[in-house]
């Protein structure tokens, strides 16, 4: 244990002496969370919706068919009562709920007016706005075609309700995404050069003749970055709450715990890259370019995964940032507990175990 702590201390000293590394570790996450939190924006199609049809008449049935037939929505659930709406949203099955009140057809025929309620998941405000606009267009089209033989101007009044993000702030969507991107890139990039740096500096021989086994050496390399990443996690959450006004509706301890788990995945991946690389430039290139594009493309916070072809949707499942993004949005924005995110947590734990095992297996005990 004494030798292990000595290795951890040595790694800490290396980090503290390198001002550029310290800036990348602690400064870059703060800069990115502020820039991306204020600047980014996006949109989509093919989103899941649920319908609570309290009318069950001809007009409501036709409106539901038109919405399901559009390329914008996919009908995933028929609800029986209002209590099921929130539960369906929390399960992540839908992003929009359509509530049709009793007597919809009767009101439309006899008063030329009818009401309709659209409930959108506004944790992604741009997506919520887009879905509401699409739904409004379908309602307008339905309104003009349902009774073509009559001249009366039928009007359907829609009532809008935005869940989780009533003010439609873009930061609610991008803060979770930027947290995933920053932690993955910074942790992976920093640990990716640790082992290969020892090879290039000629100190690897000293490490190899030490009493520590490869597992302990690899772990000692990761511990300092894990501790510094915890500082990053806390600073990002503080900036999110007090600068970007993004609330933490769920358990803070659960959110920090899941962030530490994701950080361990990133560190393990970085150690694997470092063990397989022959130079710092190679390790840096793989971690920066190889991780940045998949994180941006397949995590779901920049480009909706539902819009992608099936092969790309399958590929997105191997990107750790996708599962962490889901966890952060669920805990931070929607306020769910561990029972709603245990599958994502289990996937991240499996990835961490796999990457760490591969890093230890690829750790060379001889320098050729």
VOPAGU-2260 file (C-alpha; in pm, 1 decimal, decimal comma):
REM VOPAGU-2260
SITE   aa  ch    i         X         Y         Z
SITE  UNK   A    0       0,0       0,0       0,0
SITE  UNK   A    1     289,0     235,1      78,0
SITE  UNK   A    2     439,3     179,8    -267,4
SITE  UNK   A    3      99,0     238,2    -429,2
SITE  UNK   A    4      53,4     572,5    -248,3
SITE  UNK   A    5     405,7     670,5    -354,2
SITE  UNK   A    6     309,7     614,8    -717,7
SITE  UNK   A    7      -8,0     819,6    -670,9
SITE  UNK   A    8     193,7    1101,5    -512,0
SITE  UNK   A    9     444,2    1092,0    -798,8
SITE  UNK   A   10     164,2    1124,3   -1053,6
SITE  UNK   A   11      13,2    1416,0    -861,5
SITE  UNK   A   12     349,8    1595,3    -864,2
SITE  UNK   A   13     381,1    1545,3   -1240,0
SITE  UNK   A   14      38,0    1702,0   -1290,7
SITE  UNK   A   15      95,5    1994,8   -1054,0
SITE  UNK   A   16     428,5    2082,7   -1217,0
SITE  UNK   A   17     273,2    2096,9   -1564,8
SITE  UNK   A   18      66,9    2419,5   -1580,2
SITE  UNK   A   19     -74,7    2335,3   -1923,7
SITE  UNK   A   20    -205,7    2003,0   -1799,8
SITE  UNK   A   21    -363,9    2173,7   -1500,2
SITE  UNK   A   22    -535,0    2424,4   -1728,1
SITE  UNK   A   23    -672,4    2149,3   -1952,0
SITE  UNK   A   24    -792,4    1952,7   -1652,8
SITE  UNK   A   25    -951,1    2234,5   -1452,9
SITE  UNK   A   26    -983,0    2535,4   -1682,8
SITE  UNK   A   27   -1112,3    2388,4   -2007,8
SITE  UNK   A   28   -1424,9    2226,2   -1854,6
SITE  UNK   A   29   -1529,9    2559,6   -1701,9
SITE  UNK   A   30   -1476,5    2748,0   -2029,7
SITE  UNK   A   31   -1663,2    2486,0   -2232,5
SITE  UNK   A   32   -1960,1    2457,9   -1998,8
SITE  UNK   A   33   -2008,4    2836,6   -2013,9
SITE  UNK   A   34   -1962,8    2869,6   -2391,7
SITE  UNK   A   35   -2172,2    2568,7   -2490,4
SITE  UNK   A   36   -2432,0    2635,1   -2224,4
SITE  UNK   A   37   -2508,0    2977,2   -2369,9
SITE  UNK   A   38   -2433,1    2930,4   -2740,1
SITE  UNK   A   39   -2559,1    2596,7   -2871,7
SITE  UNK   A   40   -2902,5    2517,2   -3015,1
SITE  UNK   A   41   -3065,5    2234,6   -3222,5
SITE  UNK   A   42   -3386,1    2051,8   -3348,6
SITE  UNK   A   43   -3559,8    1702,9   -3482,5
SITE  UNK   A   44   -3831,3    1433,5   -3615,5
SITE  UNK   A   45   -3977,8    1081,4   -3556,4
SITE  UNK   A   46   -4033,5    1139,6   -3186,6
SITE  UNK   A   47   -4246,1     923,0   -2960,7
SITE  UNK   A   48   -4587,8    1052,3   -2856,5
SITE  UNK   A   49   -4869,8     925,5   -2636,1
SITE  UNK   A   50   -5242,3     994,5   -2668,0
SITE  UNK   A   51   -5502,9    1027,5   -2395,2
SITE  UNK   A   52   -5827,0    1011,8   -2593,9
SITE  UNK   A   53   -6112,8    1091,0   -2356,6
SITE  UNK   A   54   -6351,6    1152,6   -2646,7
SITE  UNK   A   55   -6310,6     828,4   -2844,3
SITE  UNK   A   56   -6520,9     962,8   -3129,1
SITE  UNK   A   57   -6480,2     993,1   -3504,8
SITE  UNK   A   58   -6296,0    1327,1   -3504,7
SITE  UNK   A   59   -6050,0    1230,7   -3230,8
SITE  UNK   A   60   -5974,3     901,1   -3406,1
SITE  UNK   A   61   -5905,0    1077,7   -3734,6
SITE  UNK   A   62   -5676,9    1335,2   -3568,2
SITE  UNK   A   63   -5478,7    1057,9   -3398,4
SITE  UNK   A   64   -5440,3     874,3   -3729,7
SITE  UNK   A   65   -5312,2    1186,7   -3903,1
SITE  UNK   A   66   -5056,6    1253,3   -3630,3
SITE  UNK   A   67   -4936,0     892,2   -3632,9
SITE  UNK   A   68   -4912,1     895,5   -4013,3
SITE  UNK   A   69   -4688,5    1201,3   -4017,9
SITE  UNK   A   70   -4311,3    1161,5   -4037,2
SITE  UNK   A   71   -4269,4    1376,6   -3730,5
SITE  UNK   A   72   -4433,2    1150,6   -3472,4
SITE  UNK   A   73   -4445,6     786,1   -3374,6
SITE  UNK   A   74   -4742,9     682,2   -3161,6
SITE  UNK   A   75   -4602,6     469,1   -2878,2
SITE  UNK   A   76   -4872,4     463,0   -2612,8
SITE  UNK   A   77   -5247,6     495,3   -2563,8
SITE  UNK   A   78   -5307,5     629,3   -2214,1
SITE  UNK   A   79   -5611,5     553,6   -2000,1
SITE  UNK   A   80   -5597,6     839,8   -1749,4
SITE  UNK   A   81   -5409,7    1158,6   -1666,9
SITE  UNK   A   82   -5197,9     989,4   -1398,9
SITE  UNK   A   83   -5023,0     783,9   -1668,8
SITE  UNK   A   84   -4894,0    1093,7   -1850,2
SITE  UNK   A   85   -4616,1    1181,5   -1604,9
SITE  UNK   A   86   -4516,8     816,4   -1559,9
SITE  UNK   A   87   -4481,6     769,2   -1936,1
SITE  UNK   A   88   -4265,9    1081,3   -1962,7
SITE  UNK   A   89   -4039,4     963,4   -1679,9
SITE  UNK   A   90   -3988,1     626,8   -1850,1
SITE  UNK   A   91   -3839,3     812,0   -2147,3
SITE  UNK   A   92   -4084,6     655,3   -2393,4
SITE  UNK   A   93   -4235,3     980,1   -2524,3
SITE  UNK   A   94   -4156,4    1348,3   -2575,2
SITE  UNK   A   95   -4513,9    1468,3   -2639,9
SITE  UNK   A   96   -4855,2    1379,2   -2501,4
SITE  UNK   A   97   -5182,9    1470,4   -2674,6
SITE  UNK   A   98   -5490,4    1501,1   -2451,9
SITE  UNK   A   99   -5828,3    1503,5   -2631,4
SITE  UNK   A  100   -6113,1    1605,2   -2396,3
SITE  UNK   A  101   -6459,8    1442,4   -2387,0
SITE  UNK   A  102   -6710,0    1561,7   -2646,8
SITE  UNK   A  103   -6440,8    1662,7   -2896,0
SITE  UNK   A  104   -6645,8    1571,6   -3204,7
SITE  UNK   A  105   -6966,4    1719,2   -3057,2
SITE  UNK   A  106   -6800,1    2053,5   -2980,7
SITE  UNK   A  107   -6645,4    2066,4   -3324,8
SITE  UNK   A  108   -6974,8    1998,3   -3502,3
SITE  UNK   A  109   -7208,1    2212,8   -3290,9
SITE  UNK   A  110   -6996,3    2505,2   -3170,4
SITE  UNK   A  111   -6731,0    2509,3   -3444,3
SITE  UNK   A  112   -6470,7    2505,9   -3167,5
SITE  UNK   A  113   -6286,1    2235,2   -2977,5
SITE  UNK   A  114   -6000,0    2225,2   -2728,7
SITE  UNK   A  115   -5688,4    2012,5   -2735,9
SITE  UNK   A  116   -5400,5    1987,0   -2490,5
SITE  UNK   A  117   -5039,0    1926,0   -2593,9
SITE  UNK   A  118   -4795,7    1834,1   -2315,3
SITE  UNK   A  119   -4431,3    1844,5   -2423,5
SITE  UNK   A  120   -4110,1    1734,0   -2253,3
SITE  UNK   A  121   -3930,1    2068,3   -2238,4
SITE  UNK   A  122   -3605,6    1932,9   -2090,9
SITE  UNK   A  123   -3498,2    1983,6   -2453,9
SITE  UNK   A  124   -3663,2    2319,5   -2533,6
SITE  UNK   A  125   -3579,5    2326,9   -2904,0
SITE  UNK   A  126   -3720,7    1980,3   -2950,0
SITE  UNK   A  127   -4032,5    2073,0   -2750,2
SITE  UNK   A  128   -4089,9    2383,6   -2961,5
SITE  UNK   A  129   -4041,6    2190,6   -3282,5
SITE  UNK   A  130   -4282,3    1915,4   -3180,1
SITE  UNK   A  131   -4547,9    2163,7   -3073,0
SITE  UNK   A  132   -4514,5    2346,4   -3404,4
SITE  UNK   A  133   -4540,0    2021,8   -3599,4
SITE  UNK   A  134   -4843,1    1914,9   -3398,6
SITE  UNK   A  135   -5001,3    2255,8   -3456,5
SITE  UNK   A  136   -4952,3    2219,2   -3831,3
SITE  UNK   A  137   -5116,1    1875,6   -3828,7
SITE  UNK   A  138   -5408,8    2013,4   -3627,7
SITE  UNK   A  139   -5447,6    2297,5   -3878,0
SITE  UNK   A  140   -5448,3    2053,2   -4168,2
SITE  UNK   A  141   -5695,5    1826,6   -3989,1
SITE  UNK   A  142   -5912,3    2125,5   -3914,6
SITE  UNK   A  143   -5942,4    2219,0   -4282,1
SITE  UNK   A  144   -6004,9    1868,4   -4416,9
SITE  UNK   A  145   -6216,9    1680,9   -4162,7
SITE  UNK   A  146   -6551,4    1831,4   -4271,4
SITE  UNK   A  147   -6496,0    1946,3   -4631,2
SITE  UNK   A  148   -6869,8    1935,4   -4710,7
SITE  UNK   A  149   -6951,3    2202,1   -4451,6
SITE  UNK   A  150   -6869,4    2570,3   -4483,9
SITE  UNK   A  151   -6843,5    2648,9   -4112,9
SITE  UNK   A  152   -6503,8    2761,5   -3991,7
SITE  UNK   A  153   -6414,0    2497,1   -3737,2
SITE  UNK   A  154   -6159,3    2598,3   -3476,8
SITE  UNK   A  155   -5954,2    2376,6   -3248,9
SITE  UNK   A  156   -5789,2    2562,9   -2963,5
SITE  UNK   A  157   -5472,4    2401,0   -2832,6
SITE  UNK   A  158   -5353,5    2439,5   -2475,5
SITE  UNK   A  159   -4976,7    2406,6   -2434,4
SITE  UNK   A  160   -4793,1    2280,3   -2128,7
SITE  UNK   A  161   -4414,8    2240,0   -2113,8
SITE  UNK   A  162   -4287,6    1989,4   -1858,5
SITE  UNK   A  163   -3952,0    2020,7   -1676,2
SITE  UNK   A  164   -3849,7    2340,6   -1860,5
SITE  UNK   A  165   -4142,7    2584,6   -1884,0
SITE  UNK   A  166   -3919,0    2874,9   -1991,3
SITE  UNK   A  167   -3763,5    2670,9   -2276,3
SITE  UNK   A  168   -3404,1    2747,3   -2179,4
SITE  UNK   A  169   -3146,1    2591,0   -2409,2
SITE  UNK   A  170   -2909,4    2528,7   -2118,7
SITE  UNK   A  171   -3143,3    2257,5   -1986,8
SITE  UNK   A  172   -3050,1    2044,7   -2288,0
SITE  UNK   A  173   -2688,4    2137,8   -2343,5
SITE  UNK   A  174   -2554,4    2134,6   -1988,7
SITE  UNK   A  175   -2599,0    1752,8   -1961,7
SITE  UNK   A  176   -2446,3    1710,0   -2306,2
SITE  UNK   A  177   -2150,2    1933,9   -2235,3
SITE  UNK   A  178   -2091,0    1754,7   -1903,2
SITE  UNK   A  179   -2067,4    1426,8   -2093,6
SITE  UNK   A  180   -1840,1    1571,4   -2361,3
SITE  UNK   A  181   -1606,4    1756,5   -2124,3
SITE  UNK   A  182   -1560,3    1472,8   -1877,1
SITE  UNK   A  183   -1505,2    1214,9   -2152,0
SITE  UNK   A  184   -1260,2    1423,1   -2355,1
SITE  UNK   A  185   -1059,0    1569,9   -2068,6
SITE  UNK   A  186   -1032,1    1249,8   -1864,8
SITE  UNK   A  187    -960,7    1029,8   -2166,5
SITE  UNK   A  188    -708,3    1269,7   -2317,8
SITE  UNK   A  189    -515,9    1326,2   -1994,8
SITE  UNK   A  190    -488,9     960,0   -1900,0
SITE  UNK   A  191    -416,6     859,4   -2260,0
SITE  UNK   A  192     -71,0    1016,3   -2239,8
SITE  UNK   A  193      24,6     899,4   -1889,6
SITE  UNK   A  194     172,8     555,4   -1961,1
SITE  UNK   A  195     314,1     644,7   -2301,4
SITE  UNK   A  196     480,7     953,8   -2146,0
SITE  UNK   A  197     667,9     724,8   -1906,4
SITE  UNK   A  198     790,0     522,9   -2205,1
SITE  UNK   A  199     915,9     829,9   -2388,0
SITE  UNK   A  200    1083,0     984,8   -2082,5
SITE  UNK   A  201    1263,0     658,5   -1998,6
SITE  UNK   A  202    1110,5     618,0   -1652,7
SITE  UNK   A  203     902,9     314,2   -1745,5
SITE  UNK   A  204    1196,9      84,6   -1664,5
SITE  UNK   A  205    1196,6     210,4   -1305,8
SITE  UNK   A  206     824,7     145,0   -1276,1
SITE  UNK   A  207     859,4    -205,4   -1416,3
SITE  UNK   A  208    1119,7    -309,0   -1159,5
SITE  UNK   A  209     908,3    -175,8    -870,5
SITE  UNK   A  210     717,7    -419,3    -643,4
SITE  UNK   A  211     383,4    -307,5    -788,0
SITE  UNK   A  212     195,7    -530,3   -1032,6
SITE  UNK   A  213      53,6    -384,4   -1360,2
SITE  UNK   A  214    -292,2    -349,6   -1203,0
SITE  UNK   A  215    -160,1    -130,1    -920,0
SITE  UNK   A  216      52,4      80,1   -1156,5
SITE  UNK   A  217    -243,4     136,1   -1386,9
SITE  UNK   A  218    -469,8     223,2   -1094,3
SITE  UNK   A  219    -210,9     461,9    -945,8
SITE  UNK   A  220    -204,4     645,4   -1279,5
SITE  UNK   A  221    -582,1     695,0   -1271,7
SITE  UNK   A  222    -636,7     800,2    -907,4
SITE  UNK   A  223    -503,8    1160,5    -934,7
SITE  UNK   A  224    -712,8    1228,5   -1243,3
SITE  UNK   A  225   -1018,5    1082,4   -1072,7
SITE  UNK   A  226    -976,6    1318,3    -776,5
SITE  UNK   A  227    -926,6    1619,3   -1004,2
SITE  UNK   A  228   -1229,6    1514,0   -1208,9
SITE  UNK   A  229   -1443,4    1519,9    -896,3
SITE  UNK   A  230   -1339,9    1886,0    -858,6
SITE  UNK   A  231   -1448,6    1937,7   -1222,0
SITE  UNK   A  232   -1784,0    1770,8   -1159,9
SITE  UNK   A  233   -1857,1    1992,8    -859,7
SITE  UNK   A  234   -1749,8    2310,3   -1044,9
SITE  UNK   A  235   -1964,3    2221,5   -1347,6
SITE  UNK   A  236   -2269,4    2159,9   -1129,3
SITE  UNK   A  237   -2214,9    2488,1    -943,8
SITE  UNK   A  238   -2184,6    2677,0   -1274,0
SITE  UNK   A  239   -2493,9    2503,3   -1405,8
SITE  UNK   A  240   -2705,2    2603,9   -1106,9
SITE  UNK   A  241   -2573,2    2953,2   -1029,4
SITE  UNK   A  242   -2464,0    3079,2   -1374,2
SITE  UNK   A  243   -2685,8    2896,2   -1622,7
SITE  UNK   A  244   -2987,7    2866,8   -1388,0
SITE  UNK   A  245   -3028,5    2494,6   -1452,4
SITE  UNK   A  246   -3179,8    2331,8   -1141,4
SITE  UNK   A  247   -3086,2    1994,2    -997,4
SITE  UNK   A  248   -3427,6    1839,1    -937,0
SITE  UNK   A  249   -3303,9    1493,7    -841,1
SITE  UNK   A  250   -3056,2    1370,1    -583,4
SITE  UNK   A  251   -2727,2    1561,1    -589,3
SITE  UNK   A  252   -2543,5    1261,7    -443,2
SITE  UNK   A  253   -2687,9    1032,6    -711,8
SITE  UNK   A  254   -2584,5    1278,1    -983,4
SITE  UNK   A  255   -2230,5    1307,9    -846,0
SITE  UNK   A  256   -2208,6     929,7    -803,3
SITE  UNK   A  257   -2313,0     868,5   -1164,8
SITE  UNK   A  258   -2068,4    1136,4   -1280,2
SITE  UNK   A  259   -1786,0     963,8   -1093,5
SITE  UNK   A  260   -1885,1     634,1   -1257,7
SITE  UNK   A  261   -1872,8     798,0   -1600,6
SITE  UNK   A  262   -1537,5     954,5   -1512,7
SITE  UNK   A  263   -1403,5     608,2   -1427,3
SITE  UNK   A  264   -1520,3     485,8   -1768,8
SITE  UNK   A  265   -1335,4     775,5   -1934,6
SITE  UNK   A  266   -1019,1     716,6   -1731,8
SITE  UNK   A  267   -1023,6     344,9   -1811,4
SITE  UNK   A  268   -1063,2     420,7   -2180,8
SITE  UNK   A  269    -774,5     666,9   -2164,1
SITE  UNK   A  270    -552,3     409,9   -1993,6
SITE  UNK   A  271    -635,1     158,2   -2265,6
SITE  UNK   A  272    -540,4     409,3   -2535,3
SITE  UNK   A  273    -218,6     490,9   -2349,7
SITE  UNK   A  274    -123,4     123,9   -2314,3
SITE  UNK   A  275    -175,5      63,9   -2686,6
SITE  UNK   A  276      -4,4     381,8   -2814,9
SITE  UNK   A  277     360,5     422,7   -2901,0
SITE  UNK   A  278     384,9     802,9   -2867,6
SITE  UNK   A  279     213,0    1090,3   -2692,5
SITE  UNK   A  280     107,2    1239,8   -3025,9
SITE  UNK   A  281     -65,1     918,1   -3126,0
SITE  UNK   A  282    -240,1     887,9   -2791,4
SITE  UNK   A  283    -350,7    1252,3   -2804,6
SITE  UNK   A  284    -483,4    1216,1   -3159,1
SITE  UNK   A  285    -680,4     900,5   -3082,2
SITE  UNK   A  286    -831,9    1039,1   -2761,9
SITE  UNK   A  287    -913,1    1384,1   -2899,7
SITE  UNK   A  288   -1029,1    1309,0   -3254,0
SITE  UNK   A  289   -1145,5     953,0   -3192,2
SITE  UNK   A  290   -1356,8    1049,3   -2891,0
SITE  UNK   A  291   -1478,3    1396,4   -2992,4
SITE  UNK   A  292   -1665,0    1298,5   -3308,8
SITE  UNK   A  293   -1849,4     995,4   -3162,2
SITE  UNK   A  294   -1943,9    1200,1   -2854,9
SITE  UNK   A  295   -2085,9    1485,0   -3060,9
SITE  UNK   A  296   -2251,5    1262,7   -3320,5
SITE  UNK   A  297   -2387,2     974,8   -3113,4
SITE  UNK   A  298   -2453,2    1100,9   -2760,0
SITE  UNK   A  299   -2790,5    1248,5   -2856,0
SITE  UNK   A  300   -2745,5    1603,7   -2733,3
SITE  UNK   A  301   -2645,2    1757,2   -3069,0
SITE  UNK   A  302   -2818,7    1525,8   -3315,5
SITE  UNK   A  303   -3125,1    1316,4   -3220,3
SITE  UNK   A  304   -3042,8     946,5   -3239,1
SITE  UNK   A  305   -3404,1     867,0   -3341,0
SITE  UNK   A  306   -3343,7    1038,9   -3676,2
SITE  UNK   A  307   -3042,7     824,0   -3763,7
SITE  UNK   A  308   -3045,5     505,7   -3973,7
SITE  UNK   A  309   -3071,7     184,5   -3772,4
SITE  UNK   A  310   -2701,5      89,2   -3813,7
SITE  UNK   A  311   -2595,4     423,6   -3665,7
SITE  UNK   A  312   -2845,8     385,2   -3382,2
SITE  UNK   A  313   -2682,9      52,1   -3299,2
SITE  UNK   A  314   -2333,9     208,1   -3310,9
SITE  UNK   A  315   -2447,1     480,7   -3069,6
SITE  UNK   A  316   -2493,8     216,2   -2800,1
SITE  UNK   A  317   -2116,7     171,8   -2765,4
SITE  UNK   A  318   -2058,5     543,6   -2699,5
SITE  UNK   A  319   -2036,0     595,0   -2319,9
SITE  UNK   A  320   -2148,9     958,6   -2345,0
SITE  UNK   A  321   -2491,5     851,2   -2472,0
SITE  UNK   A  322   -2575,5     665,5   -2151,1
SITE  UNK   A  323   -2433,1     936,5   -1924,8
SITE  UNK   A  324   -2631,2    1202,7   -2113,3
SITE  UNK   A  325   -2950,7    1007,9   -2047,8
SITE  UNK   A  326   -2862,1     975,5   -1678,5
SITE  UNK   A  327   -2785,7    1346,1   -1630,3
SITE  UNK   A  328   -3103,0    1461,5   -1806,6
SITE  UNK   A  329   -3313,8    1215,2   -1609,1
SITE  UNK   A  330   -3168,1    1299,7   -1266,4
SITE  UNK   A  331   -3086,4    1666,8   -1309,7
SITE  UNK   A  332   -3379,5    1790,0   -1520,9
SITE  UNK   A  333   -3658,1    1537,9   -1454,6
SITE  UNK   A  334   -3573,0    1454,1   -1094,3
SITE  UNK   A  335   -3593,6    1073,9   -1122,8
SITE  UNK   A  336   -3428,7     828,1    -884,2
SITE  UNK   A  337   -3191,1     535,9    -933,8
SITE  UNK   A  338   -3478,3     299,9   -1021,4
SITE  UNK   A  339   -3523,3     490,3   -1349,7
SITE  UNK   A  340   -3154,5     489,6   -1454,5
SITE  UNK   A  341   -3018,7     160,4   -1323,9
SITE  UNK   A  342   -2992,2      12,0   -1675,1
SITE  UNK   A  343   -2776,3     300,6   -1798,1
SITE  UNK   A  344   -2566,5     280,5   -1480,4
SITE  UNK   A  345   -2516,2     -92,8   -1530,0
SITE  UNK   A  346   -2402,4     -36,4   -1889,6
SITE  UNK   A  347   -2147,4     224,1   -1776,8
SITE  UNK   A  348   -2020,8      -8,4   -1502,6
SITE  UNK   A  349   -1976,6    -284,1   -1761,0
SITE  UNK   A  350   -1786,8     -48,4   -1993,5
SITE  UNK   A  351   -1560,5      60,1   -1707,4
SITE  UNK   A  352   -1478,9    -300,0   -1617,8
SITE  UNK   A  353   -1411,2    -391,5   -1981,0
SITE  UNK   A  354   -1185,3     -93,0   -2058,3
SITE  UNK   A  355    -987,6    -131,6   -1734,7
SITE  UNK   A  356    -938,0    -504,9   -1790,5
SITE  UNK   A  357    -819,2    -441,5   -2147,3
SITE  UNK   A  358    -583,4    -165,4   -2028,8
SITE  UNK   A  359    -423,8    -399,2   -1771,9
SITE  UNK   A  360    -401,5    -678,5   -2027,3
SITE  UNK   A  361    -226,3    -448,0   -2278,3
SITE  UNK   A  362      14,2    -308,0   -2020,2
SITE  UNK   A  363     354,0    -426,2   -2140,1
SITE  UNK   A  364     585,5    -546,8   -1865,5
SITE  UNK   A  365     879,7    -548,3   -2107,9
SITE  UNK   A  366    1001,8    -264,0   -2326,0
SITE  UNK   A  367    1089,9    -392,9   -2669,7
